[in-house]
């Protein structure tokens, strides 16, 4: 199976944290024997002009090489992929901001014109409004995200050994609500707690698990998410979590002791963080997300690839038979 992956998010030396979940899925599929060619459309998220150049890149790629399928990540890459009809197109919608406003409308417009699609959660599927969408949440690499000795990684990262550390690991976009996390930690400090907020953004993926093991809790009070990988990664590191009920967060953390759903207010986040920090121990999150390991989800994606390819082939065969029958009857 040979697949062309078209994506507007993929790690680069300049932006090492950009689209790491896409890269992780690609590598997992390669380990399973799928031959993948990655076609990055854009190097910086706000550089929209590169989408125009992407039209030529996609058309050139499909005209000069053979593929069984084109797999596009995000709606804009999906539009570019659908400009060709030589190969079937699977689009992975990743939720969150993608389903907001005119961009969300574009997702709904595009979905009937592609050969297959994936979404990240049941909530996301309802937002898209297409019953044919497959639910494939973002996976986590258990080989990278795993428990480590806290004292050792704190020393390596230069973090204080005697404080309670709360981790905010996300882009500094408004919808991530860093302001709520910051104000919640300030409330804890005002109450006499010796706590510090550790902010990690734009770091290489290999460094993030060290911060997760160095800290005592993760906070994510986002306005919206699709299937936030950071939650699964924190679970794989057995890190306590305080997060808003967005995307598939509630489903992922489930009843895991030490993980809490919060309201988007500093006071409620502070209260839930205090509960997480007072436990004084790690969670059993790794067991809870064992089914979300990236290699297992790669198997599901390969199955979807096969279904999309076979469905496209069957429709083409049906068209050719109908065409032949029409010519014979003339």
C-alpha positions in Angstrom: 0.0 0.0 0.0 1.4 3.4 -1.0 -0.1 6.5 0.5 0.5 10.2 -0.2 0.0 12.2 3.1 -0.9 15.9 2.5 -0.6 18.0 5.6 -0.4 21.6 6.7 1.2 20.5 10.0 4.4 18.6 10.3 7.5 19.1 12.5 10.4 21.0 11.1 13.7 22.2 12.6 12.2 25.7 13.1 8.9 24.4 14.4 9.6 21.1 16.2 6.2 20.9 17.9 4.1 21.5 14.8 1.9 18.5 14.0 3.9 16.0 16.0 0.7 13.8 16.2 0.6 13.6 12.4 4.3 12.6 12.3 3.7 10.0 15.0 0.9 8.4 13.0 3.0 8.4 9.8 5.8 6.7 11.6 3.5 4.1 13.2 2.0 3.3 9.7 5.5 2.9 8.3 6.3 0.4 11.0 3.3 -1.5 9.9 4.6 -1.7 6.3 2.7 1.1 4.7 4.8 3.1 2.2 4.2 6.8 2.9 5.3 9.9 1.1 4.7 13.1 3.1 3.9 16.3 1.2 4.0 19.2 3.7 2.0 22.1 2.3 2.8 24.8 4.8 5.8 25.5 7.1 4.1 28.1 9.3 0.5 28.0 10.3 -0.3 31.6 9.3 1.5 31.5 6.0 -1.7 31.0 3.9 -0.1 31.9 0.6 1.6 28.5 0.6 -1.8 26.9 0.1 -1.8 28.3 -3.4 1.5 26.8 -4.2 0.2 23.6 -2.6 -2.2 23.1 -5.6 0.7 22.7 -7.9 2.6 20.4 -5.4 -0.4 18.0 -5.1 -1.2 17.8 -8.8 2.5 17.3 -9.6 2.8 14.6 -6.9 -0.2 12.5 -8.2 0.8 12.9 -11.8 4.4 11.8 -11.4 4.1 8.9 -8.9 1.7 6.0 -8.3 -0.4 5.9 -5.1 -3.2 3.8 -3.7 -4.6 6.7 -1.6 -4.2 10.3 -0.7 -4.6 11.0 3.0 -5.1 14.7 3.9 -4.9 16.1 7.4 -7.2 19.1 8.1 -9.7 20.7 5.8 -7.5 22.9 3.8 -5.2 20.1 2.9 -8.3 18.1 2.1 -9.5 20.7 -0.4 -6.1 20.5 -2.2 -6.2 16.7 -2.2 -9.7 16.7 -3.7 -8.6 18.8 -6.6 -7.3 15.6 -8.1 -9.5 12.6 -8.9 -6.9 10.1 -9.9 -6.7 8.5 -6.4 -9.2 8.2 -3.6 -9.0 10.8 -0.8 -9.3 10.2 2.9 -9.5 13.4 5.0 -8.7 13.4 8.8 -10.6 16.3 10.4 -8.9 17.1 13.8 -11.7 19.0 15.5 -11.3 21.9 17.9 -11.0 25.2 15.9 -11.4 23.4 12.6 -15.1 23.0 13.3 -15.7 26.7 14.2 -17.3 29.4 12.0 -16.7 29.3 8.2 -14.0 26.7 8.6 -16.5 24.3 10.1 -18.9 25.0 7.3 -16.1 24.2 4.8 -15.5 20.8 6.6 -19.2 20.0 6.1 -19.2 21.1 2.5 -16.1 19.0 1.7 -17.1 15.8 3.5 -19.5 14.5 0.8 -17.0 14.9 -1.9 -14.2 12.8 -0.4 -14.0 9.0 -0.4 -13.6 8.7 3.4 -13.0 10.7 6.5 -12.0 10.4 10.1 -12.8 12.4 13.2 -11.4 12.4 16.7 -14.4 11.7 18.9 -18.2 11.1 18.9 -18.7 14.8 19.7 -16.6 15.8 16.7 -18.6 13.4 14.5 -21.8 15.1 15.6 -20.3 18.5 14.9 -19.4 17.3 11.3 -22.8 15.8 10.8 -21.6 13.0 8.6 -22.5 9.4 9.8 -20.0 7.9 7.4 -17.1 9.4 9.4 -14.8 6.9 11.2 -13.8 7.8 14.8 -10.0 7.6 15.2 -8.6 9.5 18.2 -5.0 10.7 18.2 -2.8 8.1 19.7 0.1 8.2 22.1 3.6 6.6 21.7 4.1 4.5 24.8 7.8 4.1 24.0 8.3 7.8 24.4 5.7 8.8 27.0 6.3 6.7 30.0 7.0 7.1 33.8 10.4 8.4 34.7 12.0 9.2 38.1 10.8 12.6 39.1 13.9 13.8 40.9 16.2 12.9 38.0 14.2 14.7 35.4 13.8 17.8 37.6 17.5 17.9 38.0 18.1 17.5 34.3 15.6 20.3 33.4 16.8 22.6 36.2 13.4 22.6 37.9 13.1 23.2 41.7 13.2 19.9 43.7 11.0 21.2 46.6 8.0 22.8 44.9 4.7 21.5 43.6 4.9 22.0 39.8 1.8 22.4 37.6 2.4 21.9 33.8 0.8 23.9 31.1 1.9 22.2 27.8 0.1 23.8 24.8 0.4 26.6 22.2 -0.2 30.0 23.6 -3.3 30.5 21.5 -6.3 32.3 23.2 -8.5 29.2 23.1 -6.0 27.3 25.3 -6.8 29.7 28.1 -3.4 30.1 29.6 -4.8 33.0 31.6 -7.1 30.7 33.6 -4.2 28.3 34.4 -2.0 31.3 35.4 -4.7 32.8 37.6 -5.5 29.5 39.2 -1.9 28.9 40.3 -1.8 32.5 41.6 -4.8 31.7 43.8 -3.0 28.7 45.1 0.1 30.8 45.9 -2.1 33.4 47.6 -3.5 30.6 49.8 0.0 29.7 51.0 0.8 26.8 48.6 4.4 26.5 47.4 3.5 25.9 43.8 4.8 27.0 40.4 3.4 27.0 36.9 5.7 25.4 34.3 4.9 26.5 30.8 6.1 24.3 27.9 5.3 25.4 24.3 7.1 24.8 21.0 9.5 22.3 22.6 10.8 19.2 20.7 8.5 16.3 21.3 11.3 14.3 22.9 11.5 16.8 25.8 7.8 16.9 26.7 7.7 13.6 28.6 10.5 14.8 30.8 8.4 17.8 31.8 5.4 15.5 32.4 7.4 13.4 34.7 8.9 16.3 36.5 5.6 18.0 37.3 2.9 17.0 39.7 -0.2 17.9 37.6 -1.2 19.0 34.1 -3.7 21.8 33.5 -5.7 22.3 30.3 -8.7 24.7 30.6 -9.2 25.0 26.8 -12.3 26.5 25.2 -12.3 23.6 22.6 -10.3 20.7 21.5 -10.7 17.7 19.2 -8.7 14.8 20.8 -5.9 16.6 22.7 -2.9 14.4 22.5 -1.4 16.1 25.5 -4.0 14.5 27.7 -3.2 11.0 26.5 0.5 11.7 26.8 0.0 12.8 30.4 -2.0 9.7 31.1 0.7 7.5 29.7 3.1 9.2 32.2 0.7 8.7 35.1 0.4 12.5 35.6 -2.6 13.8 37.4 -4.8 16.0 35.2 -7.1 19.0 35.6 -8.9 19.7 32.3 -12.0 21.2 30.8 -14.7 19.0 29.3 -13.7 19.4 25.7 -13.3 17.0 22.8 -12.8 13.4 24.2 -11.1 14.5 27.4 -13.8 13.2 29.8 -13.9 9.9 27.9 -10.2 9.5 28.0 -9.6 10.2 31.7 -12.8 8.3 32.6 -12.8 7.4 36.3 -9.1 7.6 36.8 -8.3 8.6 40.3 -6.4 11.9 40.4 -7.8 13.3 37.1 -10.5 16.0 37.3 -12.9 17.8 34.9 -13.0 21.5 35.7 -15.0 24.6 34.9 -13.2 27.4 33.0 -12.8 29.6 36.1 -9.6 30.2 38.1 -11.3 29.3 41.3 -12.6 25.9 40.1 -9.3 25.1 38.4 -7.5 26.0 41.6 -9.8 23.8 43.7 -9.3 20.8 41.3 -5.5 21.3 41.2 -5.4 21.4 45.0 -7.2 18.1 45.1 -4.7 16.6 42.5 -1.7 17.9 44.3 -2.9 16.9 47.8 -2.9 13.2 46.7 0.8 13.3 46.6 1.1 10.4 44.1 0.8 9.5 40.5 -2.2 8.1 38.7 -2.9 4.8 37.0 -3.5 6.7 33.7 -1.2 4.5 31.6 -3.5 1.5 32.1 -6.5 3.6 31.2 -5.2 4.7 27.8 -3.5 1.4 26.9 -6.0 1.0 24.0 -4.9 4.4 22.6 -1.4 3.4 21.8 -0.3 4.7 18.4 0.5 1.3 16.9 -3.0 -0.1 17.7 -4.6 3.0 16.2 -2.4 2.5 13.1 -4.0 -0.9 12.6 -7.4 0.8 12.6 -6.2 3.4 10.1 -4.8 0.7 7.8 -8.2 -1.0 7.9 -9.9 2.3 6.9 -7.4 2.7 4.1 -8.3 -0.7 2.7 -12.0 0.0 2.9 -11.7 3.4 1.1 -9.5 1.9 -1.6 -11.8 -1.1 -2.2 -15.0 1.1 -2.2 -13.4 3.5 -4.8 -12.4 0.5 -6.9 -15.9 -1.0 -6.7 -17.6 2.3 -7.7 -15.1 2.6 -10.6 -15.8 -1.0 -11.8 -19.6 -0.3 -11.6 -19.2 2.8 -13.6 -17.2 1.0 -16.3 -19.7 -1.8 -16.5 -22.6 0.7 -16.8 -20.6 2.5 -19.5 -19.9 -0.6 -21.5 -23.5 -1.7 -21.3 -24.6 1.7 -22.5 -22.3 1.6 -25.5 -23.4 -2.0 -26.4 -27.1 -0.9 -26.3 -26.6 2.0 -28.7 
